[in-house]
Amino acid sequence: MRVTRINQKESAVKTEAKVDLKLLEPLIKKYKSKKGNLIPLLQGTQNLFGYIPPEAMMMLSRETGLKISDMYGVATFYAQFRLNPVGKHIIKVCHGTACHVQNAKVVTEDLQNFLEVKDGETTPDNIFTLETVACLGCCSLAPVMMIGDETYGKLNGKKAVEVIKEIKRKETLNQKKSLTENISKN
């Protein structure tokens, strides 16, 4: 399990983008007076923004009376919660026993070198976030990684990088297509 301390300066730099806090209003209205509302509020916030922005935590605290320290305690305890923005594609590399024995470390290292990120980081273009996880439950496919709902097994570093290159190629094509459509509309 990966546990890291949040660097406040680093966190502030990553979350410069404005967050539309009005999106939280229906969520707050739904859970404000319900007992045990902390986790549903955090989950709903993350579903809206892709992570839990500090400004959203402040608003949740102000509007519901929940303590910021309690919210951060829960958000940092459970691996499902994110306090920083993530990429469009989250790459989860399994490091469970079967994958570890089959050299998952090399898969992760090759992905880190190709993407130029460390575990838990997002590429500057916000396309990929790389994470190591304890187990994906696909031991017969070891070593394995998941990207979204897609599982890739029997990997080595080269195969894993090829998967990422293909996704990156598709993203580039989609960006070009979108740009062309926008130009055509104007």
C-alpha positions in Angstrom: 0.0 0.0 0.0 1.3 3.4 -0.9 1.1 6.1 1.8 2.5 9.5 1.1 2.2 12.8 3.0 0.5 15.6 1.0 2.7 18.5 0.3 0.5 21.6 0.7 2.5 23.7 -1.8 2.6 20.9 -4.4 -1.2 20.3 -3.9 -2.0 24.0 -4.3 0.0 24.1 -7.6 -1.9 21.1 -9.0 -5.3 22.4 -8.2 -5.1 25.9 -9.7 -8.1 25.3 -12.1 -11.3 26.8 -10.9 -13.8 24.4 -9.5 -17.6 25.2 -9.9 -18.8 24.7 -6.4 -22.4 25.2 -7.4 -22.3 21.6 -8.7 -22.1 20.6 -5.0 -25.4 22.1 -4.0 -27.7 19.2 -5.0 -25.3 16.8 -3.3 -25.3 18.8 -0.1 -29.0 19.2 -0.1 -29.4 15.4 -0.5 -27.1 14.4 2.4 -26.9 17.5 4.6 -29.1 16.2 7.4 -28.5 12.5 7.0 -26.6 10.5 9.5 -23.4 8.9 8.1 -23.2 11.5 5.3 -19.4 11.9 5.2 -18.5 9.1 2.8 -21.4 9.7 0.4 -20.5 13.4 0.3 -16.9 12.7 -0.4 -17.8 10.1 -3.1 -20.3 12.5 -4.7 -17.7 15.3 -4.7 -15.2 13.0 -6.3 -17.7 11.9 -8.9 -18.3 15.5 -9.9 -14.7 16.7 -10.1 -12.7 13.5 -10.5 -11.0 14.3 -7.2 -11.8 16.1 -4.0 -10.7 19.7 -4.3 -9.8 21.7 -1.1 -12.4 24.3 -1.9 -15.0 21.6 -2.1 -14.0 20.3 1.3 -14.3 23.9 2.7 -17.8 24.2 1.3 -18.9 20.8 2.6 -17.6 21.7 6.0 -19.3 25.1 6.0 -22.6 23.8 4.7 -22.9 20.5 6.6 -21.0 21.2 9.8 -18.6 18.3 9.2 -15.0 19.0 10.5 -12.3 19.4 7.8 -10.0 17.2 9.9 -12.6 14.4 9.8 -13.1 14.7 6.1 -9.3 14.6 5.4 -9.0 11.7 7.8 -11.5 9.7 5.9 -10.2 10.9 2.4 -6.6 9.9 3.2 -7.5 6.6 4.9 -9.5 5.1 2.0 -7.6 4.5 -1.3 -10.8 5.3 -3.3 -10.4 9.0 -2.6 -8.2 11.4 -4.5 -7.1 14.8 -3.3 -5.4 15.8 -6.6 -6.6 15.8 -10.2 -6.0 12.6 -12.1 -5.4 11.8 -15.8 -8.1 10.8 -18.2 -6.7 7.2 -18.1 -5.7 5.7 -14.8 -3.1 2.9 -15.2 -3.3 0.5 -12.4 -0.4 -1.9 -12.3 -0.9 -4.9 -10.0 1.8 -5.7 -7.5 0.1 -8.6 -5.8 2.0 -11.8 -5.1 1.5 -13.4 -8.5 2.3 -10.2 -10.4 5.3 -9.5 -8.2 6.7 -12.9 -8.9 6.1 -12.4 -12.6 8.1 -9.1 -12.6 5.5 -6.4 -12.2 8.3 -4.2 -11.0 9.8 -4.1 -14.5 6.4 -3.2 -16.0 6.0 -0.3 -13.6 9.6 0.9 -14.1 9.2 0.8 -17.9 5.9 2.7 -17.7 7.5 5.3 -15.3 10.3 5.8 -17.8 8.1 6.1 -20.8 5.5 8.4 -19.2 8.2 10.3 -17.1 6.1 10.1 -13.9 6.5 8.3 -10.6 3.9 6.1 -8.9 0.8 8.2 -8.2 1.7 11.0 -10.5 -0.1 12.3 -13.6 1.5 13.2 -16.9 1.7 16.9 -17.7 -0.9 16.5 -20.5 -3.3 15.0 -17.9 -3.9 12.0 -20.1 -2.4 9.3 -17.8 -2.1 8.7 -14.0 0.1 5.8 -13.0 -0.7 3.8 -9.8 0.6 0.6 -8.3 -2.1 -1.4 -6.6 -2.0 -4.4 -4.2 -4.2 -6.7 -6.3 -6.4 -6.6 -9.3 -7.7 -10.2 -8.8 -6.4 -11.4 -12.2 -3.6 -13.7 -10.9 -3.8 -16.1 -13.9 -2.9 -13.2 -16.2 0.1 -12.0 -14.1 1.6 -9.5 -14.5 -1.4 -7.4 -15.2 -2.5 -3.8 -15.5 -5.9 -2.2 -15.8 -6.8 1.0 -17.7 -10.4 2.0 -17.0 -12.4 -1.3 -17.5 -9.8 -2.9 -19.8 -7.5 -5.5 -18.4 -4.1 -6.3 -20.0 -2.3 -9.5 -18.9 0.8 -11.5 -19.5 2.7 -8.3 -19.7 6.3 -7.3 -19.8 7.6 -3.7 -19.9 7.6 -3.5 -23.7 4.0 -4.7 -24.0 2.8 -2.4 -21.4 4.4 0.6 -23.1 2.9 -0.4 -26.4 -0.6 -0.4 -24.9 0.1 3.2 -23.6 1.5 4.3 -27.0 -1.7 3.0 -28.7 -4.0 4.9 -26.3 -1.9 8.0 -26.7 -2.1 7.6 -30.5 -5.9 7.4 -30.3 -6.0 10.5 -27.9 -4.0 12.5 -30.5 -6.3 11.5 -33.3 -9.3 12.4 -31.2 -7.8 15.8 -30.4 -7.1 16.5 -34.0 -10.6 15.4 -35.0 -12.1 17.7 -32.3 -9.9 20.6 -33.4 -11.0 20.1 -37.1 -14.7 20.0 -36.1 -14.3 23.2 -34.1 -12.6 24.9 -37.0 -15.4 23.7 -39.3 -18.1 25.2 -37.0 -16.5 28.6 -37.0 
